[in-house]
Amino acid sequence: MTNAERQARYRAARAAARPVIHYRRAGDHRSRVRRWHDAVAVLLALQAEYRAWLQVLPESLQEGATAEALQAIDDLDLDELEAIEPPKGFGRD
């Protein structure tokens, strides 16, 4: 069998079958330091949302589990996380 015949058979087989499509998630190319800062920013934004929810919670729910959970989130001191500067590592400090 010649190379041309093999290629023709391969092309015919590929043309007859449905094409296979592979999806790949894009890699996260941010540095660890950038990912840390982004994660802390998300936590601070979520805490602000939960704080706003707690402030408008109806009187009937003020003593329930929802209010306790919202208060626990509001009481977290995330400013300490914001102040942390992670090491860059591998001599890039």
NUVEXPA-535744 format. One line per 2 residues: number of its first residue (from 1); for each residue x, z, y of C-alpha. Coordinates in Angstrom, 3 decimals. Layout:
NUM) X:Z:Y  ...;
This chain:
1) 0.000:0.000:0.000  1.416:-0.967:3.357;
3) 1.422:1.144:6.433  -1.116:-1.180:8.083;
5) -3.503:-0.794:5.131  -3.206:2.992:5.244;
7) -3.904:2.982:8.980  -6.929:0.722:8.489;
9) -8.337:3.031:5.808  -7.745:6.055:8.041;
11) -9.493:4.391:10.991  -12.435:3.315:8.811;
13) -12.832:6.825:7.427  -12.682:8.337:10.911;
15) -15.177:5.788:12.272  -17.681:6.523:9.490;
17) -17.609:10.287:9.942  -18.822:12.192:12.974;
19) -15.937:13.230:15.165  -14.837:16.830:14.926;
21) -14.793:18.539:18.278  -12.745:21.695:18.621;
23) -13.336:24.088:21.489  -10.669:26.466:22.612;
25) -11.032:29.298:25.060  -8.739:29.017:27.984;
27) -5.897:31.492:27.850  -5.728:34.242:30.425;
29) -2.570:33.425:32.331  -2.783:36.314:34.771;
31) -0.002:38.864:34.702  -0.661:42.329:33.326;
33) -0.414:43.736:36.844  -3.012:41.216:38.093;
35) -5.299:41.999:35.141  -4.946:45.747:35.890;
37) -5.889:45.273:39.544  -8.802:43.003:38.605;
39) -10.100:45.515:36.036  -9.916:48.383:38.527;
41) -11.752:46.252:41.105  -14.526:45.573:38.577;
43) -14.796:49.285:37.763  -15.043:50.167:41.467;
45) -17.749:47.535:42.000  -19.715:48.791:38.997;
47) -19.408:52.374:40.182  -20.829:51.337:43.562;
49) -23.765:49.615:41.814  -24.474:52.693:39.691;
51) -24.188:54.925:42.779  -26.781:52.767:44.556;
53) -29.034:52.944:41.482  -28.710:56.731:41.422;
55) -29.697:56.963:45.091  -32.935:55.034:44.564;
57) -33.846:56.649:41.242  -37.477:57.791:41.288;
59) -38.143:61.517:41.542  -39.651:61.530:38.059;
61) -36.308:60.414:36.549  -34.023:62.732:38.547;
63) -33.752:65.263:35.692  -33.429:62.831:32.786;
65) -30.643:61.329:30.739  -30.466:58.282:33.000;
67) -29.767:60.423:36.046  -27.135:62.411:34.127;
69) -25.339:59.248:33.038  -25.464:57.777:36.542;
71) -24.174:61.038:38.020  -21.300:61.127:35.503;
73) -20.295:57.602:36.520  -20.583:58.512:40.200;
75) -18.408:61.603:39.707  -15.495:59.623:38.239;
77) -12.499:59.523:40.598  -11.502:55.883:40.300;
79) -9.325:56.098:43.408  -6.591:57.500:41.160;
81) -6.737:54.327:39.064  -6.565:52.216:42.192;
83) -3.419:54.025:43.341  -1.542:53.300:40.095;
85) 0.936:50.434:40.287  1.751:49.311:36.725;
87) 5.350:48.358:35.905  6.182:44.674:35.934;
89) 8.511:45.076:32.958  11.535:43.261:31.596;
91) 13.701:43.696:34.663  11.145:42.321:37.131;
93) 10.520:45.739:38.714;
